[in-house]
Amino acid sequence: MKFLGMEKVRDGKYLKNYELSYENKAGKLKKFEIVSRKELRSAEDLGKRVSGVSIVAFCEDRMMLLREFRLSINKEIFNLCAGMLEDGETIEECISRELYEETGLSVKRIISLLPPSYSAVGFSDTKTYIAFVEAQGEFEDHTSDNEEIKARFYTRAEVKELLKTEEFSSRSQMAAYFFAAGIGPEEL
């Protein structure tokens, strides 16, 4: 594909829409719309900046999952704790803040921090870290009025059963699958 140009078509509060133009292998024009969390000045900006983090949290031999209402699908699903980096914030500060805001828990230690990866490559250039953490504390609700989140730690057996009957976000489903199979960050 040969990149021909990019035009912003919508400037929302949290998401910006862009139309990308390409010349496909048949020499024809291909237009493709994407959303980005970042302001893009040129094609070189696509996928360059990290937007946030997804957090896979553990306590002893249990994994934390959120039961969360998601506006985009109008229902509750199982998800990971996640959020956006704020201006001037380090990734470690973001992990601690998001874990606290969504669950009331604190980070006992960061087990592993994977390099940034694309979270929705089919329609967005959004890039996030995946953090594996050991969490501690008591669950408390510090969410905004626009969030409905119920956090809980689950055993491997409970996660295995949830995977059979419940709906998940893709990253949380993948993390839950490996956890239920006995593979955690320390086994890698």
C-alpha positions as CSV (number, residue, x, y, z in Angstrom):
1,M,0.0,0.0,0.0
2,K,1.2,3.5,-0.8
3,F,0.2,6.2,1.6
4,L,-1.3,9.2,-0.1
5,G,-2.6,11.4,2.7
6,M,-4.5,11.9,5.9
7,E,-7.4,14.1,6.9
8,K,-9.0,14.7,10.3
9,V,-12.7,14.2,9.9
10,R,-13.8,14.6,13.5
11,D,-12.2,16.1,16.6
12,G,-13.9,14.6,19.7
13,K,-13.1,15.1,23.3
14,Y,-11.4,11.7,23.7
15,L,-11.2,10.3,20.2
16,K,-10.2,11.9,16.9
17,N,-11.3,10.4,13.5
18,Y,-9.0,10.4,10.5
19,E,-9.5,9.3,7.0
20,L,-6.3,7.8,5.5
21,S,-5.9,7.5,1.7
22,Y,-3.8,4.8,0.1
23,E,-3.1,3.5,-3.4
24,N,-3.7,-0.2,-3.2
25,K,-1.8,-2.9,-5.1
26,A,-4.2,-2.6,-8.1
27,G,-3.4,1.1,-8.3
28,K,-6.8,2.2,-7.0
29,L,-7.7,4.6,-4.2
30,K,-8.4,3.0,-0.9
31,K,-9.9,5.2,1.9
32,F,-9.7,3.9,5.5
33,E,-11.1,5.6,8.6
34,I,-9.4,5.3,11.9
35,V,-9.8,6.7,15.4
36,S,-6.9,7.9,17.6
37,R,-6.6,9.0,21.1
38,K,-3.8,11.4,20.0
39,E,-3.5,14.4,17.7
40,L,-1.9,13.2,14.5
41,R,0.1,15.7,12.4
42,S,1.3,13.2,9.7
43,A,1.5,9.5,8.9
44,E,4.7,9.4,10.9
45,D,2.7,10.0,14.1
46,L,0.5,6.9,13.5
47,G,1.1,4.5,16.4
48,K,4.1,6.3,17.8
49,R,2.7,7.5,21.1
50,V,1.5,5.3,24.0
51,S,-1.9,6.1,25.3
52,G,-2.3,4.0,28.4
53,V,-2.1,0.7,30.2
54,S,-4.0,-2.5,30.8
55,I,-3.3,-4.1,34.2
56,V,-3.3,-7.8,35.0
57,A,-3.4,-7.9,38.8
58,F,-2.8,-10.8,41.1
59,C,-3.1,-11.4,44.9
60,E,-1.6,-14.6,46.1
61,D,-2.9,-17.3,43.8
62,R,-5.9,-15.3,42.5
63,M,-6.4,-13.0,39.5
64,M,-8.4,-9.8,39.5
65,L,-11.1,-9.3,36.9
66,L,-13.5,-6.4,36.6
67,R,-17.1,-6.9,35.9
68,E,-17.6,-3.6,34.0
69,F,-20.5,-1.9,32.1
70,R,-19.1,-0.7,28.7
71,L,-21.1,2.0,27.0
72,S,-19.9,0.9,23.5
73,I,-21.7,-2.4,23.7
74,N,-24.4,-1.5,26.3
75,K,-23.7,-4.3,28.6
76,E,-21.4,-5.7,31.3
77,I,-18.3,-7.8,30.4
78,F,-15.3,-9.0,32.2
79,N,-12.3,-6.7,31.7
80,L,-8.9,-5.7,33.0
81,C,-8.2,-2.6,35.0
82,A,-7.1,-0.1,32.4
83,G,-6.7,3.6,31.7
84,M,-5.1,6.5,29.9
85,L,-1.7,8.1,30.7
86,E,-2.1,11.7,31.9
87,D,0.2,14.5,30.7
88,G,3.5,14.3,32.5
89,E,2.7,11.0,34.2
90,T,5.1,8.0,34.1
91,I,3.8,4.6,33.3
92,E,4.4,3.4,36.9
93,E,2.3,6.4,38.2
94,C,-0.4,5.6,35.7
95,I,-0.5,1.9,36.8
96,S,-0.8,3.0,40.5
97,R,-3.4,5.7,39.8
98,E,-5.6,3.5,37.6
99,L,-5.5,0.5,39.9
100,Y,-6.5,2.7,42.8
101,E,-9.2,4.6,40.9
102,E,-10.9,1.5,39.6
103,T,-10.5,-0.8,42.5
104,G,-9.2,1.0,45.6
105,L,-6.1,-1.4,45.6
106,S,-2.5,-0.4,45.6
107,V,0.5,-1.8,43.7
108,K,2.6,-4.0,46.0
109,R,5.0,-4.6,43.1
110,I,5.2,-4.6,39.3
111,I,5.9,-8.1,38.2
112,S,6.4,-7.4,34.6
113,L,5.8,-4.5,32.1
114,L,5.5,-5.6,28.5
115,P,6.5,-3.2,25.7
116,P,3.6,-1.2,24.2
117,S,1.3,-3.1,21.8
118,Y,-1.6,-2.1,19.6
119,S,-4.9,-2.6,21.3
120,A,-7.4,-2.2,18.4
121,V,-5.3,-2.4,15.2
122,G,-8.4,-3.0,13.0
123,F,-9.6,0.6,13.5
124,S,-7.1,2.5,15.7
125,D,-3.5,3.4,16.2
126,T,-3.9,3.2,20.0
127,K,-0.9,1.7,21.8
128,T,-0.9,0.6,25.4
129,Y,1.4,-1.2,27.9
130,I,0.4,-4.4,29.6
131,A,1.4,-4.5,33.2
132,F,1.4,-7.5,35.5
133,V,1.2,-6.5,39.1
134,E,0.9,-7.8,42.6
135,A,-1.9,-5.9,44.2
136,Q,-2.8,-5.3,47.9
137,G,-5.5,-3.6,50.0
138,E,-9.2,-3.6,50.2
139,F,-11.6,-3.0,47.3
140,E,-13.2,0.4,47.3
141,D,-15.1,2.3,44.7
142,H,-13.3,5.4,43.5
143,T,-14.8,5.5,40.0
144,S,-16.4,8.4,38.3
145,D,-20.2,8.7,38.0
146,N,-19.8,7.4,34.4
147,E,-18.2,4.1,35.4
148,E,-19.8,0.9,36.8
149,I,-17.0,-1.4,37.9
150,K,-17.1,-4.4,40.3
151,A,-13.6,-5.7,41.0
152,R,-12.9,-9.1,42.5
153,F,-10.1,-11.7,42.7
154,Y,-10.9,-15.1,41.2
155,T,-9.2,-18.5,41.6
156,R,-8.0,-20.5,38.6
157,A,-11.0,-22.8,38.9
158,E,-13.4,-19.8,39.0
159,V,-11.7,-18.2,36.0
160,K,-11.9,-21.5,34.0
161,E,-15.7,-21.6,34.6
162,L,-16.1,-17.9,33.7
163,L,-14.4,-18.5,30.4
164,K,-17.1,-21.0,29.4
165,T,-20.1,-18.8,30.1
166,E,-19.2,-15.1,30.2
167,E,-18.2,-12.4,27.8
168,F,-14.7,-10.8,28.0
169,S,-12.7,-8.1,26.4
170,S,-10.1,-9.8,24.2
171,R,-7.1,-8.9,26.4
172,S,-8.8,-10.0,29.6
173,Q,-9.9,-13.2,27.9
174,M,-6.4,-14.0,26.9
175,A,-5.0,-13.2,30.3
176,A,-7.7,-15.2,32.0
177,Y,-7.1,-18.2,29.7
178,F,-3.4,-18.4,30.5
179,F,-4.1,-17.9,34.2
180,A,-6.7,-20.7,34.2
181,A,-4.2,-22.9,32.4
182,G,-1.6,-22.3,35.2
183,I,0.6,-19.9,33.3
184,G,1.2,-16.5,35.0
185,P,3.8,-13.8,34.4
186,E,6.3,-15.6,36.7
187,E,6.2,-18.7,34.6
188,L,7.3,-16.9,31.4
